[in-house]
């Protein structure tokens, strides 16, 4: 789960990095974003994410792989969303968790 990923020791730096990550999520298609959040944040198995997304397991794996590559490209600056921060620093965690809850509620797990 994402909670196991160590962040920078400096909390302000971590908040900015997380807000930048949420901004980078905006470059993803809806299905890539949903699958990545279910697997990466929610800790679901690919099989579970595939069932929620009504796709094959291989498709779910492909969506996550492509989403991760697009996010890395966005974070490195080669694929910027729109240049204007939409997420206030400090609200990024809340936005990701709300989105996860929305996806999970469709399964009766949220």
Protein Blocks (a to p, Z undefined) as FASTA:
>chain_A
ZZlpccdfblmlmmmmmmmmmmmmmmpcfklmmmmmmmmmnopafklmmmmnopafklmm
mmmmmmmmmmmmmmnopacfklpafbdghilmmmmmmmmmmmmmmnopZZ
